[in-house]
Amino acid sequence: MDDQLAQELVKVVQQPEEDTRYVEAFERAFELTKTYAGSAGAQASSIPVVFEKMFELFATGKGRGQA
């Protein structure tokens, strides 16, 4: 995750009442990550990675490694 995106994530966590596209990205990533975490095949060490990748995908429209 690049620095700007990480800063936006921090803003969303600190001030969730602000209406930005990052709030929606956070909510979508959080819900999917919760679903993954509750699944039988979830690995605890991969949960933060799943959240980070989902947030990046929803915030930018691109997954890691895409131009």
C-alpha positions, 0 to 999 in steps of 0.5 A, spaced: 500 500 500 502 506 498 503 512 503 497 516 500 493 510 501 495 508 508 494 516 510 487 515 507 486 509 511 488 512 517 483 518 516 477 513 515 479 510 522 480 516 526 474 520 523 469 515 520 464 520 519 467 524 514 464 522 507 469 520 502 470 514 497 475 511 502 469 510 507 466 506 502 472 502 501 473 501 508 466 498 509 466 494 503 473 491 505 471 490 512 465 486 511 469 482 506 475 481 511 470 479 517 467 474 512 473 471 511 476 471 518 469 467 520 470 462 515 473 455 517 479 456 512 482 463 515 489 463 517 490 468 522 496 471 519 493 472 513 487 477 515 490 483 515 493 482 508 486 480 506 483 487 509 489 491 506 488 488 499 481 489 499 481 496 501 486 498 496 482 494 491 476 498 493 479 505 494 483 505 487 480 500 483 486 496 482 489 490 485 496 490 487 501 489 481 496 492 476 498 498 472 
